[in-house]
Amino acid sequence: MTDCTTVGRQIWDYLDHEMTAERREVINAHIRACRDCFSLVRFDAAFLQRVRAVKDTPLFVDDLRQRLAAAMREQGVAPPDTLPTTTAESP
Ligand SMILES: [Zn+2]
């Protein structure tokens, strides 16, 4: 019998479809019966969806790169010229 702790531990594998069909079915059965885990799965699925939607946008990476460079300058560290960029550089 799957309990809430097991579901919580495996939730990301579940959402990433990185488990066997049998395992999914066991967790599905628990989620159908358990309101807490149902909410958890729904929340995490929505979270994952948002992260996926955002992380592939160049804007997100460029913004992160700029903030990283700014933070390094603040610390008196010269940011390297080779921070990863999202645009392919011409040779
Ligand atoms: Zn549960």
PDB file of the backbone (N, CA, C, O) and the ligand in Angstrom, with CONECT records:
HET     ZN  A 101       1
ATOM      1  N   MET A   1       0.847  -1.210   0.000  1.00  0.00           N
ATOM      2  CA  MET A   1       0.000   0.000   0.000  1.00  0.00           C
ATOM      3  C   MET A   1       0.876   1.251   0.000  1.00  0.00           C
ATOM      4  O   MET A   1       1.759   1.409   0.843  1.00  0.00           O
ATOM      5  N   THR A   2       0.619   2.113  -0.940  1.00  0.00           N
ATOM      6  CA  THR A   2       1.388   3.342  -1.031  1.00  0.00           C
ATOM      7  C   THR A   2       0.873   4.363  -0.013  1.00  0.00           C
ATOM      8  O   THR A   2      -0.335   4.567   0.112  1.00  0.00           O
ATOM      9  N   ASP A   3       1.781   4.994   0.704  1.00  0.00           N
ATOM     10  CA  ASP A   3       1.340   6.038   1.616  1.00  0.00           C
ATOM     11  C   ASP A   3       1.764   7.407   1.090  1.00  0.00           C
ATOM     12  O   ASP A   3       2.452   7.516   0.075  1.00  0.00           O
ATOM     13  N   CYS A   4       1.338   8.450   1.807  1.00  0.00           N
ATOM     14  CA  CYS A   4       1.573   9.814   1.351  1.00  0.00           C
ATOM     15  C   CYS A   4       3.069  10.134   1.232  1.00  0.00           C
ATOM     16  O   CYS A   4       3.484  10.869   0.336  1.00  0.00           O
ATOM     17  N   THR A   5       3.864   9.578   2.138  1.00  0.00           N
ATOM     18  CA  THR A   5       5.305   9.845   2.107  1.00  0.00           C
ATOM     19  C   THR A   5       5.911   9.318   0.812  1.00  0.00           C
ATOM     20  O   THR A   5       6.740   9.978   0.184  1.00  0.00           O
ATOM     21  N   THR A   6       5.485   8.121   0.424  1.00  0.00           N
ATOM     22  CA  THR A   6       5.993   7.515  -0.807  1.00  0.00           C
ATOM     23  C   THR A   6       5.588   8.348  -2.017  1.00  0.00           C
ATOM     24  O   THR A   6       6.392   8.588  -2.917  1.00  0.00           O
ATOM     25  N   VAL A   7       4.344   8.782  -2.026  1.00  0.00           N
ATOM     26  CA  VAL A   7       3.871   9.608  -3.140  1.00  0.00           C
ATOM     27  C   VAL A   7       4.680  10.904  -3.199  1.00  0.00           C
ATOM     28  O   VAL A   7       5.116  11.320  -4.273  1.00  0.00           O
ATOM     29  N   GLY A   8       4.879  11.542  -2.039  1.00  0.00           N
ATOM     30  CA  GLY A   8       5.642  12.786  -1.982  1.00  0.00           C
ATOM     31  C   GLY A   8       7.056  12.618  -2.499  1.00  0.00           C
ATOM     32  O   GLY A   8       7.589  13.500  -3.173  1.00  0.00           O
ATOM     33  N   ARG A   9       7.664  11.481  -2.181  1.00  0.00           N
ATOM     34  CA  ARG A   9       9.035  11.223  -2.617  1.00  0.00           C
ATOM     35  C   ARG A   9       9.126  10.987  -4.113  1.00  0.00           C
ATOM     36  O   ARG A   9      10.132  11.310  -4.743  1.00  0.00           O
ATOM     37  N   GLN A  10       8.068  10.419  -4.676  1.00  0.00           N
ATOM     38  CA  GLN A  10       8.144  10.011  -6.083  1.00  0.00           C
ATOM     39  C   GLN A  10       7.399  10.951  -7.007  1.00  0.00           C
ATOM     40  O   GLN A  10       7.232  10.671  -8.194  1.00  0.00           O
ATOM     41  N   ILE A  11       6.949  12.074  -6.452  1.00  0.00           N
ATOM     42  CA  ILE A  11       6.061  12.934  -7.225  1.00  0.00           C
ATOM     43  C   ILE A  11       6.729  13.476  -8.496  1.00  0.00           C
ATOM     44  O   ILE A  11       6.077  13.590  -9.534  1.00  0.00           O
ATOM     45  N   TRP A  12       8.008  13.807  -8.422  1.00  0.00           N
ATOM     46  CA  TRP A  12       8.671  14.377  -9.600  1.00  0.00           C
ATOM     47  C   TRP A  12       8.883  13.325 -10.673  1.00  0.00           C
ATOM     48  O   TRP A  12       8.740  13.604 -11.864  1.00  0.00           O
ATOM     49  N   ASP A  13       9.225  12.118 -10.251  1.00  0.00           N
ATOM     50  CA  ASP A  13       9.337  11.023 -11.212  1.00  0.00           C
ATOM     51  C   ASP A  13       7.981  10.767 -11.857  1.00  0.00           C
ATOM     52  O   ASP A  13       7.874  10.490 -13.051  1.00  0.00           O
ATOM     53  N   TYR A  14       6.960  10.868 -11.031  1.00  0.00           N
ATOM     54  CA  TYR A  14       5.596  10.673 -11.526  1.00  0.00           C
ATOM     55  C   TYR A  14       5.253  11.728 -12.571  1.00  0.00           C
ATOM     56  O   TYR A  14       4.741  11.413 -13.646  1.00  0.00           O
ATOM     57  N   LEU A  15       5.540  12.968 -12.243  1.00  0.00           N
ATOM     58  CA  LEU A  15       5.206  14.057 -13.161  1.00  0.00           C
ATOM     59  C   LEU A  15       6.082  14.038 -14.415  1.00  0.00           C
ATOM     60  O   LEU A  15       5.669  14.480 -15.487  1.00  0.00           O
ATOM     61  N   ASP A  16       7.297  13.515 -14.255  1.00  0.00           N
ATOM     62  CA  ASP A  16       8.201  13.440 -15.406  1.00  0.00           C
ATOM     63  C   ASP A  16       7.994  12.154 -16.211  1.00  0.00           C
ATOM     64  O   ASP A  16       8.696  11.912 -17.193  1.00  0.00           O
ATOM     65  N   HIS A  17       7.055  11.354 -15.803  1.00  0.00           N
ATOM     66  CA  HIS A  17       6.777  10.072 -16.447  1.00  0.00           C
ATOM     67  C   HIS A  17       7.996   9.169 -16.424  1.00  0.00           C
ATOM     68  O   HIS A  17       8.234   8.394 -17.351  1.00  0.00           O
ATOM     69  N   GLU A  18       8.761   9.283 -15.350  1.00  0.00           N
ATOM     70  CA  GLU A  18       9.955   8.453 -15.244  1.00  0.00           C
ATOM     71  C   GLU A  18       9.732   7.318 -14.266  1.00  0.00           C
ATOM     72  O   GLU A  18      10.487   7.143 -13.309  1.00  0.00           O
ATOM     73  N   MET A  19       8.707   6.566 -14.514  1.00  0.00           N
ATOM     74  CA  MET A  19       8.451   5.390 -13.704  1.00  0.00           C
ATOM     75  C   MET A  19       7.648   4.394 -14.514  1.00  0.00           C
ATOM     76  O   MET A  19       7.076   4.724 -15.553  1.00  0.00           O
ATOM     77  N   THR A  20       7.618   3.174 -14.020  1.00  0.00           N
ATOM     78  CA  THR A  20       6.903   2.135 -14.755  1.00  0.00           C
ATOM     79  C   THR A  20       5.394   2.382 -14.691  1.00  0.00           C
ATOM     80  O   THR A  20       4.898   3.079 -13.806  1.00  0.00           O
ATOM     81  N   ALA A  21       4.693   1.803 -15.635  1.00  0.00           N
ATOM     82  CA  ALA A  21       3.241   1.961 -15.690  1.00  0.00           C
ATOM     83  C   ALA A  21       2.590   1.399 -14.430  1.00  0.00           C
ATOM     84  O   ALA A  21       1.603   1.943 -13.935  1.00  0.00           O
ATOM     85  N   GLU A  22       3.154   0.301 -13.914  1.00  0.00           N
ATOM     86  CA  GLU A  22       2.610  -0.301 -12.694  1.00  0.00           C
ATOM     87  C   GLU A  22       2.724   0.678 -11.534  1.00  0.00           C
ATOM     88  O   GLU A  22       1.785   0.863 -10.760  1.00  0.00           O
ATOM     89  N   ARG A  23       3.882   1.293 -11.432  1.00  0.00           N
ATOM     90  CA  ARG A  23       4.163   2.237 -10.352  1.00  0.00           C
ATOM     91  C   ARG A  23       3.204   3.439 -10.457  1.00  0.00           C
ATOM     92  O   ARG A  23       2.647   3.894  -9.458  1.00  0.00           O
ATOM     93  N   ARG A  24       3.030   3.934 -11.674  1.00  0.00           N
ATOM     94  CA  ARG A  24       2.113   5.063 -11.897  1.00  0.00           C
ATOM     95  C   ARG A  24       0.706   4.712 -11.454  1.00  0.00           C
ATOM     96  O   ARG A  24      -0.001   5.518 -10.848  1.00  0.00           O
ATOM     97  N   GLU A  25       0.322   3.488 -11.774  1.00  0.00           N
ATOM     98  CA  GLU A  25      -1.043   3.073 -11.447  1.00  0.00           C
ATOM     99  C   GLU A  25      -1.239   3.033  -9.932  1.00  0.00           C
ATOM    100  O   GLU A  25      -2.294   3.412  -9.423  1.00  0.00           O
ATOM    101  N   VAL A  26      -0.213   2.568  -9.220  1.00  0.00           N
ATOM    102  CA  VAL A  26      -0.285   2.518  -7.753  1.00  0.00           C
ATOM    103  C   VAL A  26      -0.440   3.936  -7.208  1.00  0.00           C
ATOM    104  O   VAL A  26      -1.250   4.178  -6.313  1.00  0.00           O
ATOM    105  N   ILE A  27       0.337   4.866  -7.749  1.00  0.00           N
ATOM    106  CA  ILE A  27       0.267   6.254  -7.278  1.00  0.00           C
ATOM    107  C   ILE A  27      -1.056   6.893  -7.706  1.00  0.00           C
ATOM    108  O   ILE A  27      -1.675   7.625  -6.934  1.00  0.00           O
ATOM    109  N   ASN A  28      -1.481   6.614  -8.930  1.00  0.00           N
ATOM    110  CA  ASN A  28      -2.786   7.116  -9.388  1.00  0.00           C
ATOM    111  C   ASN A  28      -3.896   6.679  -8.430  1.00  0.00           C
ATOM    112  O   ASN A  28      -4.766   7.470  -8.065  1.00  0.00           O
ATOM    113  N   ALA A  29      -3.848   5.419  -8.035  1.00  0.00           N
ATOM    114  CA  ALA A  29      -4.876   4.884  -7.143  1.00  0.00           C
ATOM    115  C   ALA A  29      -4.848   5.635  -5.813  1.00  0.00           C
ATOM    116  O   ALA A  29      -5.896   5.938  -5.244  1.00  0.00           O
ATOM    117  N   HIS A  30      -3.654   5.930  -5.325  1.00  0.00           N
ATOM    118  CA  HIS A  30      -3.548   6.659  -4.061  1.00  0.00           C
ATOM    119  C   HIS A  30      -4.073   8.090  -4.223  1.00  0.00           C
ATOM    120  O   HIS A  30      -4.793   8.599  -3.364  1.00  0.00           O
ATOM    121  N   ILE A  31      -3.703   8.723  -5.328  1.00  0.00           N
ATOM    122  CA  ILE A  31      -4.117  10.114  -5.548  1.00  0.00           C
ATOM    123  C   ILE A  31      -5.646  10.212  -5.647  1.00  0.00           C
ATOM    124  O   ILE A  31      -6.256  11.168  -5.169  1.00  0.00           O
ATOM    125  N   ARG A  32      -6.241   9.197  -6.278  1.00  0.00           N
ATOM    126  CA  ARG A  32      -7.703   9.210  -6.393  1.00  0.00           C
ATOM    127  C   ARG A  32      -8.368   9.124  -5.026  1.00  0.00           C
ATOM    128  O   ARG A  32      -9.458   9.654  -4.812  1.00  0.00           O
ATOM    129  N   ALA A  33      -7.684   8.443  -4.102  1.00  0.00           N
ATOM    130  CA  ALA A  33      -8.293   8.223  -2.790  1.00  0.00           C
ATOM    131  C   ALA A  33      -7.873   9.262  -1.758  1.00  0.00           C
ATOM    132  O   ALA A  33      -8.535   9.419  -0.732  1.00  0.00           O
ATOM    133  N   CYS A  34      -6.780   9.970  -2.019  1.00  0.00           N
ATOM    134  CA  CYS A  34      -6.212  10.860  -1.008  1.00  0.00           C
ATOM    135  C   CYS A  34      -6.258  12.312  -1.495  1.00  0.00           C
ATOM    136  O   CYS A  34      -5.621  12.672  -2.485  1.00  0.00           O
ATOM    137  N   ARG A  35      -7.019  13.123  -0.785  1.00  0.00           N
ATOM    138  CA  ARG A  35      -7.183  14.516  -1.197  1.00  0.00           C
ATOM    139  C   ARG A  35      -5.890  15.320  -1.046  1.00  0.00           C
ATOM    140  O   ARG A  35      -5.590  16.189  -1.865  1.00  0.00           O
ATOM    141  N   ASP A  36      -5.130  15.018   0.012  1.00  0.00           N
ATOM    142  CA  ASP A  36      -3.872  15.731   0.243  1.00  0.00           C
ATOM    143  C   ASP A  36      -2.913  15.535  -0.929  1.00  0.00           C
ATOM    144  O   ASP A  36      -2.339  16.489  -1.454  1.00  0.00           O
ATOM    145  N   CYS A  37      -2.757  14.288  -1.319  1.00  0.00           N
ATOM    146  CA  CYS A  37      -1.815  13.990  -2.398  1.00  0.00           C
ATOM    147  C   CYS A  37      -2.349  14.493  -3.738  1.00  0.00           C
ATOM    148  O   CYS A  37      -1.574  14.891  -4.607  1.00  0.00           O
ATOM    149  N   PHE A  38      -3.647  14.474  -3.903  1.00  0.00           N
ATOM    150  CA  PHE A  38      -4.255  15.009  -5.115  1.00  0.00           C
ATOM    151  C   PHE A  38      -3.896  16.494  -5.260  1.00  0.00           C
ATOM    152  O   PHE A  38      -3.493  16.939  -6.335  1.00  0.00           O
ATOM    153  N   SER A  39      -4.045  17.245  -4.180  1.00  0.00           N
ATOM    154  CA  SER A  39      -3.700  18.674  -4.207  1.00  0.00           C
ATOM    155  C   SER A  39      -2.219  18.865  -4.470  1.00  0.00           C
ATOM    156  O   SER A  39      -1.818  19.747  -5.229  1.00  0.00           O
ATOM    157  N   LEU A  40      -1.413  18.029  -3.838  1.00  0.00           N
ATOM    158  CA  LEU A  40       0.037  18.120  -3.998  1.00  0.00           C
ATOM    159  C   LEU A  40       0.439  17.913  -5.459  1.00  0.00           C
ATOM    160  O   LEU A  40       1.242  18.664  -6.013  1.00  0.00           O
ATOM    161  N   VAL A  41      -0.137  16.881  -6.063  1.00  0.00           N
ATOM    162  CA  VAL A  41       0.183  16.563  -7.454  1.00  0.00           C
ATOM    163  C   VAL A  41      -0.270  17.700  -8.369  1.00  0.00           C
ATOM    164  O   VAL A  41       0.439  18.090  -9.297  1.00  0.00           O
ATOM    165  N   ARG A  42      -1.463  18.222  -8.089  1.00  0.00           N
ATOM    166  CA  ARG A  42      -1.967  19.309  -8.917  1.00  0.00           C
ATOM    167  C   ARG A  42      -1.091  20.547  -8.814  1.00  0.00           C
ATOM    168  O   ARG A  42      -0.802  21.209  -9.811  1.00  0.00           O
ATOM    169  N   PHE A  43      -0.669  20.849  -7.579  1.00  0.00           N
ATOM    170  CA  PHE A  43       0.175  22.018  -7.344  1.00  0.00           C
ATOM    171  C   PHE A  43       1.528  21.842  -8.038  1.00  0.00           C
ATOM    172  O   PHE A  43       1.997  22.735  -8.743  1.00  0.00           O
ATOM    173  N   ASP A  44       2.137  20.690  -7.828  1.00  0.00           N
ATOM    174  CA  ASP A  44       3.462  20.449  -8.404  1.00  0.00           C
ATOM    175  C   ASP A  44       3.409  20.382  -9.927  1.00  0.00           C
ATOM    176  O   ASP A  44       4.345  20.812 -10.601  1.00  0.00           O
ATOM    177  N   ALA A  45       2.326  19.848 -10.467  1.00  0.00           N
ATOM    178  CA  ALA A  45       2.185  19.779 -11.919  1.00  0.00           C
ATOM    179  C   ALA A  45       2.092  21.184 -12.505  1.00  0.00           C
ATOM    180  O   ALA A  45       2.692  21.474 -13.539  1.00  0.00           O
ATOM    181  N   ALA A  46       1.341  22.048 -11.840  1.00  0.00           N
ATOM    182  CA  ALA A  46       1.214  23.433 -12.302  1.00  0.00           C
ATOM    183  C   ALA A  46       2.556  24.148 -12.192  1.00  0.00           C
ATOM    184  O   ALA A  46       2.939  24.909 -13.080  1.00  0.00           O
ATOM    185  N   PHE A  47       3.262  23.897 -11.103  1.00  0.00           N
ATOM    186  CA  PHE A  47       4.575  24.495 -10.888  1.00  0.00           C
ATOM    187  C   PHE A  47       5.538  24.069 -11.990  1.00  0.00           C
ATOM    188  O   PHE A  47       6.229  24.896 -12.585  1.00  0.00           O
ATOM    189  N   LEU A  48       5.570  22.765 -12.252  1.00  0.00           N
ATOM    190  CA  LEU A  48       6.462  22.208 -13.265  1.00  0.00           C
ATOM    191  C   LEU A  48       6.162  22.804 -14.636  1.00  0.00           C
ATOM    192  O   LEU A  48       7.067  23.105 -15.415  1.00  0.00           O
ATOM    193  N   GLN A  49       4.875  22.965 -14.909  1.00  0.00           N
ATOM    194  CA  GLN A  49       4.452  23.518 -16.189  1.00  0.00           C
ATOM    195  C   GLN A  49       4.978  24.949 -16.351  1.00  0.00           C
ATOM    196  O   GLN A  49       5.451  25.329 -17.422  1.00  0.00           O
ATOM    197  N   ARG A  50       4.891  25.721 -15.293  1.00  0.00           N
ATOM    198  CA  ARG A  50       5.355  27.111 -15.345  1.00  0.00           C
ATOM    199  C   ARG A  50       6.862  27.181 -15.510  1.00  0.00           C
ATOM    200  O   ARG A  50       7.378  27.990 -16.281  1.00  0.00           O
ATOM    201  N   VAL A  51       7.569  26.317 -14.771  1.00  0.00           N
ATOM    202  CA  VAL A  51       9.026  26.306 -14.871  1.00  0.00           C
ATOM    203  C   VAL A  51       9.449  25.958 -16.294  1.00  0.00           C
ATOM    204  O   VAL A  51      10.348  26.581 -16.860  1.00  0.00           O
ATOM    205  N   ARG A  52       8.787  24.953 -16.860  1.00  0.00           N
ATOM    206  CA  ARG A  52       9.114  24.542 -18.228  1.00  0.00           C
ATOM    207  C   ARG A  52       8.824  25.650 -19.221  1.00  0.00           C
ATOM    208  O   ARG A  52       9.585  25.860 -20.165  1.00  0.00           O
ATOM    209  N   ALA A  53       7.726  26.358 -19.012  1.00  0.00           N
ATOM    210  CA  ALA A  53       7.340  27.428 -19.932  1.00  0.00           C
ATOM    211  C   ALA A  53       8.355  28.559 -19.879  1.00  0.00           C
ATOM    212  O   ALA A  53       8.647  29.186 -20.896  1.00  0.00           O
ATOM    213  N   VAL A  54       8.884  28.813 -18.707  1.00  0.00           N
ATOM    214  CA  VAL A  54       9.791  29.947 -18.517  1.00  0.00           C
ATOM    215  C   VAL A  54      11.229  29.600 -18.871  1.00  0.00           C
ATOM    216  O   VAL A  54      11.933  30.412 -19.472  1.00  0.00           O
ATOM    217  N   LYS A  55      11.669  28.412 -18.509  1.00  0.00           N
ATOM    218  CA  LYS A  55      13.102  28.131 -18.597  1.00  0.00           C
ATOM    219  C   LYS A  55      13.626  28.038 -20.028  1.00  0.00           C
ATOM    220  O   LYS A  55      14.826  28.184 -20.261  1.00  0.00           O
ATOM    221  N   ASP A  56      12.737  27.797 -20.979  1.00  0.00           N
ATOM    222  CA  ASP A  56      13.183  27.685 -22.358  1.00  0.00           C
ATOM    223  C   ASP A  56      13.200  29.017 -23.090  1.00  0.00           C
ATOM    224  O   ASP A  56      13.627  29.090 -24.242  1.00  0.00           O
ATOM    225  N   THR A  57      12.740  30.065 -22.431  1.00  0.00           N
ATOM    226  CA  THR A  57      12.750  31.352 -23.087  1.00  0.00           C
ATOM    227  C   THR A  57      14.113  32.010 -22.903  1.00  0.00           C
ATOM    228  O   THR A  57      14.635  32.059 -21.790  1.00  0.00           O
ATOM    229  N   PRO A  58      14.694  32.519 -23.998  1.00  0.00           N
ATOM    230  CA  PRO A  58      16.016  33.158 -23.919  1.00  0.00           C
ATOM    231  C   PRO A  58      16.031  34.293 -22.905  1.00  0.00           C
ATOM    232  O   PRO A  58      17.043  34.536 -22.248  1.00  0.00           O
ATOM    233  N   LEU A  59      14.901  34.986 -22.782  1.00  0.00           N
ATOM    234  CA  LEU A  59      14.809  36.116 -21.869  1.00  0.00           C
ATOM    235  C   LEU A  59      15.211  35.706 -20.462  1.00  0.00           C
ATOM    236  O   LEU A  59      15.948  36.420 -19.782  1.00  0.00           O
ATOM    237  N   PHE A  60      14.728  34.565 -20.038  1.00  0.00           N
ATOM    238  CA  PHE A  60      14.994  34.081 -18.695  1.00  0.00           C
ATOM    239  C   PHE A  60      16.493  33.877 -18.485  1.00  0.00           C
ATOM    240  O   PHE A  60      17.046  34.288 -17.465  1.00  0.00           O
ATOM    241  N   VAL A  61      17.140  33.244 -19.449  1.00  0.00           N
ATOM    242  CA  VAL A  61      18.559  32.949 -19.318  1.00  0.00           C
ATOM    243  C   VAL A  61      19.382  34.235 -19.392  1.00  0.00           C
ATOM    244  O   VAL A  61      20.331  34.417 -18.630  1.00  0.00           O
ATOM    245  N   ASP A  62      19.012  35.121 -20.314  1.00  0.00           N
ATOM    246  CA  ASP A  62      19.740  36.376 -20.440  1.00  0.00           C
ATOM    247  C   ASP A  62      19.618  37.214 -19.177  1.00  0.00           C
ATOM    248  O   ASP A  62      20.583  37.830 -18.725  1.00  0.00           O
ATOM    249  N   ASP A  63      18.426  37.225 -18.622  1.00  0.00           N
ATOM    250  CA  ASP A  63      18.193  37.969 -17.392  1.00  0.00           C
ATOM    251  C   ASP A  63      19.048  37.397 -16.262  1.00  0.00           C
ATOM    252  O   ASP A  63      19.650  38.136 -15.483  1.00  0.00           O
ATOM    253  N   LEU A  64      19.086  36.097 -16.191  1.00  0.00           N
ATOM    254  CA  LEU A  64      19.873  35.417 -15.171  1.00  0.00           C
ATOM    255  C   LEU A  64      21.356  35.740 -15.348  1.00  0.00           C
ATOM    256  O   LEU A  64      22.074  35.986 -14.379  1.00  0.00           O
ATOM    257  N   ARG A  65      21.794  35.734 -16.596  1.00  0.00           N
ATOM    258  CA  ARG A  65      23.189  36.014 -16.917  1.00  0.00           C
ATOM    259  C   ARG A  65      23.554  37.443 -16.495  1.00  0.00           C
ATOM    260  O   ARG A  65      24.611  37.686 -15.914  1.00  0.00           O
ATOM    261  N   GLN A  66      22.654  38.371 -16.803  1.00  0.00           N
ATOM    262  CA  GLN A  66      22.917  39.767 -16.452  1.00  0.00           C
ATOM    263  C   GLN A  66      22.947  39.969 -14.946  1.00  0.00           C
ATOM    264  O   GLN A  66      23.780  40.708 -14.422  1.00  0.00           O
ATOM    265  N   ARG A  67      22.020  39.297 -14.254  1.00  0.00           N
ATOM    266  CA  ARG A  67      21.997  39.444 -12.804  1.00  0.00           C
ATOM    267  C   ARG A  67      23.223  38.815 -12.166  1.00  0.00           C
ATOM    268  O   ARG A  67      23.747  39.316 -11.171  1.00  0.00           O
ATOM    269  N   LEU A  68      23.673  37.721 -12.743  1.00  0.00           N
ATOM    270  CA  LEU A  68      24.872  37.056 -12.253  1.00  0.00           C
ATOM    271  C   LEU A  68      26.090  37.969 -12.435  1.00  0.00           C
ATOM    272  O   LEU A  68      26.909  38.121 -11.529  1.00  0.00           O
ATOM    273  N   ALA A  69      26.188  38.569 -13.620  1.00  0.00           N
ATOM    274  CA  ALA A  69      27.302  39.472 -13.899  1.00  0.00           C
ATOM    275  C   ALA A  69      27.263  40.674 -12.963  1.00  0.00           C
ATOM    276  O   ALA A  69      28.300  41.103 -12.458  1.00  0.00           O
ATOM    277  N   ALA A  70      26.064  41.219 -12.729  1.00  0.00           N
ATOM    278  CA  ALA A  70      25.912  42.368 -11.838  1.00  0.00           C
ATOM    279  C   ALA A  70      26.309  41.996 -10.412  1.00  0.00           C
ATOM    280  O   ALA A  70      26.976  42.766  -9.721  1.00  0.00           O
ATOM    281  N   ALA A  71      25.892  40.814  -9.984  1.00  0.00           N
ATOM    282  CA  ALA A  71      26.219  40.352  -8.636  1.00  0.00           C
ATOM    283  C   ALA A  71      27.726  40.177  -8.491  1.00  0.00           C
ATOM    284  O   ALA A  71      28.287  40.470  -7.435  1.00  0.00           O
ATOM    285  N   MET A  72      28.376  39.707  -9.533  1.00  0.00           N
ATOM    286  CA  MET A  72      29.822  39.500  -9.486  1.00  0.00           C
ATOM    287  C   MET A  72      30.542  40.842  -9.406  1.00  0.00           C
ATOM    288  O   MET A  72      31.505  40.996  -8.654  1.00  0.00           O
ATOM    289  N   ARG A  73      30.061  41.821 -10.193  1.00  0.00           N
ATOM    290  CA  ARG A  73      30.669  43.153 -10.146  1.00  0.00           C
ATOM    291  C   ARG A  73      30.531  43.751  -8.751  1.00  0.00           C
ATOM    292  O   ARG A  73      31.454  44.379  -8.231  1.00  0.00           O
ATOM    293  N   GLU A  74      29.348  43.542  -8.154  1.00  0.00           N
ATOM    294  CA  GLU A  74      29.105  44.041  -6.797  1.00  0.00           C
ATOM    295  C   GLU A  74      30.102  43.456  -5.807  1.00  0.00           C
ATOM    296  O   GLU A  74      30.516  44.122  -4.857  1.00  0.00           O
ATOM    297  N   GLN A  75      30.473  42.235  -6.035  1.00  0.00           N
ATOM    298  CA  GLN A  75      31.415  41.552  -5.150  1.00  0.00           C
ATOM    299  C   GLN A  75      32.859  41.879  -5.521  1.00  0.00           C
ATOM    300  O   GLN A  75      33.799  41.369  -4.911  1.00  0.00           O
ATOM    301  N   GLY A  76      33.020  42.730  -6.522  1.00  0.00           N
ATOM    302  CA  GLY A  76      34.368  43.104  -6.937  1.00  0.00           C
ATOM    303  C   GLY A  76      35.035  42.043  -7.789  1.00  0.00           C
ATOM    304  O   GLY A  76      36.256  42.034  -7.950  1.00  0.00           O
ATOM    305  N   VAL A  77      34.231  41.157  -8.327  1.00  0.00           N
ATOM    306  CA  VAL A  77      34.775  40.116  -9.193  1.00  0.00           C
ATOM    307  C   VAL A  77      34.433  40.467 -10.633  1.00  0.00           C
ATOM    308  O   VAL A  77      33.279  40.760 -10.946  1.00  0.00           O
ATOM    309  N   ALA A  78      35.417  40.439 -11.500  1.00  0.00           N
ATOM    310  CA  ALA A  78      35.138  40.727 -12.897  1.00  0.00           C
ATOM    311  C   ALA A  78      34.426  39.541 -13.505  1.00  0.00           C
ATOM    312  O   ALA A  78      34.935  38.421 -13.482  1.00  0.00           O
ATOM    313  N   PRO A  79      33.245  39.787 -14.051  1.00  0.00           N
ATOM    314  CA  PRO A  79      32.540  38.667 -14.673  1.00  0.00           C
ATOM    315  C   PRO A  79      33.279  38.186 -15.910  1.00  0.00           C
ATOM    316  O   PRO A  79      33.720  39.002 -16.719  1.00  0.00           O
ATOM    317  N   PRO A  80      33.421  36.903 -16.070  1.00  0.00           N
ATOM    318  CA  PRO A  80      34.133  36.386 -17.256  1.00  0.00           C
ATOM    319  C   PRO A  80      33.380  36.707 -18.532  1.00  0.00           C
ATOM    320  O   PRO A  80      32.157  36.853 -18.526  1.00  0.00           O
ATOM    321  N   ASP A  81      34.124  36.817 -19.631  1.00  0.00           N
ATOM    322  CA  ASP A  81      33.476  37.103 -20.912  1.00  0.00           C
ATOM    323  C   ASP A  81      32.772  35.861 -21.448  1.00  0.00           C
ATOM    324  O   ASP A  81      32.039  35.916 -22.435  1.00  0.00           O
ATOM    325  N   THR A  82      33.010  34.773 -20.790  1.00  0.00           N
ATOM    326  CA  THR A  82      32.541  33.496 -21.340  1.00  0.00           C
ATOM    327  C   THR A  82      31.341  32.949 -20.610  1.00  0.00           C
ATOM    328  O   THR A  82      31.112  31.740 -20.612  1.00  0.00           O
ATOM    329  N   LEU A  83      30.557  33.833 -19.975  1.00  0.00           N
ATOM    330  CA  LEU A  83      29.312  33.351 -19.384  1.00  0.00           C
ATOM    331  C   LEU A  83      28.437  32.815 -20.500  1.00  0.00           C
ATOM    332  O   LEU A  83      28.386  33.381 -21.592  1.00  0.00           O
ATOM    333  N   PRO A  84      27.763  31.739 -20.221  1.00  0.00           N
ATOM    334  CA  PRO A  84      26.957  31.125 -21.292  1.00  0.00           C
ATOM    335  C   PRO A  84      25.917  32.091 -21.874  1.00  0.00           C
ATOM    336  O   PRO A  84      25.234  32.796 -21.131  1.00  0.00           O
ATOM    337  N   THR A  85      25.808  32.114 -23.157  1.00  0.00           N
ATOM    338  CA  THR A  85      24.823  32.956 -23.805  1.00  0.00           C
ATOM    339  C   THR A  85      23.813  32.079 -24.543  1.00  0.00           C
ATOM    340  O   THR A  85      24.061  30.905 -24.816  1.00  0.00           O
ATOM    341  N   THR A  86      22.695  32.672 -24.850  1.00  0.00           N
ATOM    342  CA  THR A  86      21.667  31.889 -25.523  1.00  0.00           C
ATOM    343  C   THR A  86      21.755  32.037 -27.029  1.00  0.00           C
ATOM    344  O   THR A  86      21.215  31.229 -27.784  1.00  0.00           O
ATOM    345  N   THR A  87      22.450  33.091 -27.453  1.00  0.00           N
ATOM    346  CA  THR A  87      22.564  33.296 -28.888  1.00  0.00           C
ATOM    347  C   THR A  87      23.874  32.703 -29.392  1.00  0.00           C
ATOM    348  O   THR A  87      24.919  32.835 -28.755  1.00  0.00           O
ATOM    349  N   ALA A  88      23.801  32.064 -30.515  1.00  0.00           N
ATOM    350  CA  ALA A  88      25.016  31.491 -31.096  1.00  0.00           C
ATOM    351  C   ALA A  88      25.919  32.628 -31.566  1.00  0.00           C
ATOM    352  O   ALA A  88      25.470  33.549 -32.248  1.00  0.00           O
ATOM    353  N   GLU A  89      27.195  32.551 -31.195  1.00  0.00           N
ATOM    354  CA  GLU A  89      28.084  33.634 -31.568  1.00  0.00           C
ATOM    355  C   GLU A  89      28.709  33.374 -32.923  1.00  0.00           C
ATOM    356  O   GLU A  89      29.066  32.244 -33.256  1.00  0.00           O
ATOM    357  N   SER A  90      28.834  34.432 -33.692  1.00  0.00           N
ATOM    358  CA  SER A  90      29.444  34.279 -35.009  1.00  0.00           C
ATOM    359  C   SER A  90      30.943  34.080 -34.832  1.00  0.00           C
ATOM    360  O   SER A  90      31.544  34.643 -33.917  1.00  0.00           O
ATOM    361  N   PRO A  91      31.543  33.285 -35.701  1.00  0.00           N
ATOM    362  CA  PRO A  91      32.968  32.933 -35.556  1.00  0.00           C
ATOM    363  C   PRO A  91      33.918  34.097 -35.777  1.00  0.00           C
ATOM    364  O   PRO A  91      35.134  33.929 -35.683  1.00  0.00           O
TER     365      PRO A  91
HETATM  366 ZN    ZN A 101      -1.746  10.710   0.308  1.00  0.00          ZN2+
END
